Amino acid sequence: MSQPTLVMFAVFVAMALVITYWASARSTSSRGFYTAHREISGVQNGWAIAGDYMSATSFLGITGLIAFYGFDGFMYAIGWLVAYLTVLFLLAEPLRNTGRYTVADVIAFRLRGRGVRAVAAVTTLIITLFYMVAQMVGAGSLINLLIQRINETYAIVGVGLLMLIYVLFGGMLATTWVQIIKAALLLGASILLSVLVFAHYHFSLMAFLNAATTAPTGAGRTANLLEPGLFFTGPHGALDLISVGLALVIGTAGLPHILMRFFTVPTAKSARISVGWAMGLIGVFYLLITVMGLGAGTIVGQHDIGKHLRDTQAIRYIIHNPDTATQMNGELAKNGYIVPVKNSNLSAPLLADAVGGPLLVAFVAAVAFATILAVVSGLTIAAASAFAHDIWYSLIRGGAGTEREHIFVARTAALLVGFGSIFISVGLRTVNVAFLVGLAFAVAASTNAPALILSLSWRRFSRTGAICGMLTGLISSLALMGISPDVMGEHALFPLRNPGIVSIPLGFIAAILGTLLARDPESEAMFNQLQVRATTGLGAEV
Amino acid sequence: MQHHHLTASEWDELANDPDFVALLRARRRFVVPSTIFFLLFYLALPILIGFAPAFMNQHIYGPLTLAYAFGLAQFVMAWLLLGIYMHAAKKFDDSAERLVLRTQARLAR
């Protein structure tokens, strides 16, 4: 099954390279590199945002979560869609009207000085790195599972290098178009798979739903995928569910690679139109994901998802010693064995196998690679701009320096970020991907999101408040993750897997307390200008 | 269309312009209740599931649980609010544009 996958993936890469070549002539200035000259239309940007958002985590991860845990996986899809209302109502238009290249630009618009920008740049870098490593680790294990000859390390390095080529030469313009094409491919693949799932049930909704209530889980047992409570279990399940829900719905409002997209359109109106398109596309995609997830859970069945072994001896050993095999997972994987711990990430490709056959698997796998490649490149630009524009240009050089220097630093930063994340991803290649993405969302919701929202809406909000809020949100979300069950296992000091329910309120409260501590007349005086600009678009960057 | 040359007092003047104050108020009247509404509507789902699981597990249409139906209703809610805002924003755009044109005309004089 690997040959057609490689061919289709090669076609996508070739297409991306052609776009890169076309875009390279238009990405020679920093404005071109970061924002594609703000010439992307609302509709195009909507598709690109949808592309950024429909990551491998959604396509593979959520399909898998729904196949295994039914409703609890669906919760992620709901939270990620509703999150765009936060972006639509509070951020999209003001961001376009007041920002130049980065999220820190907007936060520091009236909270002038080095401190706020430095902290915002650091949180942006941390969020993007977590998100990026998650995508690349996911790419590594996916490629390794589908094409066993390529191990995770080569896969991560390969994806990283390809991504760097078109980010470095094609900038935001190439990244946007790669994202649009990928979004269309991904949506196409999802529609095809969903129709095939319904065809399997002879297009009877009732038959489909009934099957979902008795999804086989192996050993003759079944699970009701329409009932909540399969994933968030135990005494703290309810709180964990609420915590994740909160992180999802607020986190998007702090994700730099998504917010950055609002700098690529010409006007606030087009920023709004892009959210509209994105919400339409993302909503449809998540409904399809639900069909695919329930389809995978019922047609393939979770006992068969991830059970792909190549060696009978290993199979025998693992069947007789399931617990030691799970513990030795890494060791066995090194020797080329795929351990039959259920790997929910393979739900979508295996569903494709069940309802369509090998060629459809190849297509789905190729689309999944394309997705990872495209999302990683958007993240690289977000991280590079925080590094080059915020830290180098604004903080170190104090806004001085030639255009040539600026673009050189931007490309160097992209290169550093790219190699840095390749390096980290290879080191973390066995870490749970969902954990990293959860961390990215929790940090974003506890740092950037409160700072952005308060800066745009609260006249008294001060520099001290912004710094207190962002640092408190950052430290509390990281620390709580560090002592959570995902890291410490059974004896975790903090019972929840997601810190959102604690760290998000802490981020907001610290920001408010820091503000009440001391007046900041300079920042307050700028509020009028910020408000007029954010609402009317007067003086917006062109 | 650069306006960097507007002075601080000119920005303040614009911020106190009755038309601008009206626009700000109209926008806020839409955005604040909508945000509170969608956050409550959304958070009700995990809270109800967490603390009233039996209630959420009742079947309302064939095998479809109340929880799942409420989950699907979130999609409808999100799209409806999106549509309503897109419609309302046209009016905001018009008042913003009038303000911008007026300011530009004044600056040109």
Interface residues (C-beta under 8 A of the other chain):
Chain A: F71 F74 M75 I78 G79 L81 V82 Y84 L85 T86 L88 F89 L90 M206 L209 N210 A212 T213 N224 L226 E227 P228 G229 F232 G237 A238 L239 L241 I242 V244 G245 L246 V249 K269 R272 V275 G276 M279 G280 G283 Y286 L287 A525 N528 Q529 Q531 V532 T535 T536 G537 L538 G539 A540 V542
Chain B: M1 Q2 H3 H4 L6 A8 W11 D12 L14 A15 N16 F20 L23 L24 R27 V31 S34 T35 F38 L39 Y42 L43 L45 P46 I47 I49 G50 F51 P53 M56 N57 G62 P63 L64 T65 A67 Y68 G71 Q74 F75 M77 A78 W79 L81 L82 Y85 M86 A89 F92 D93 A96 L99 V100 T103
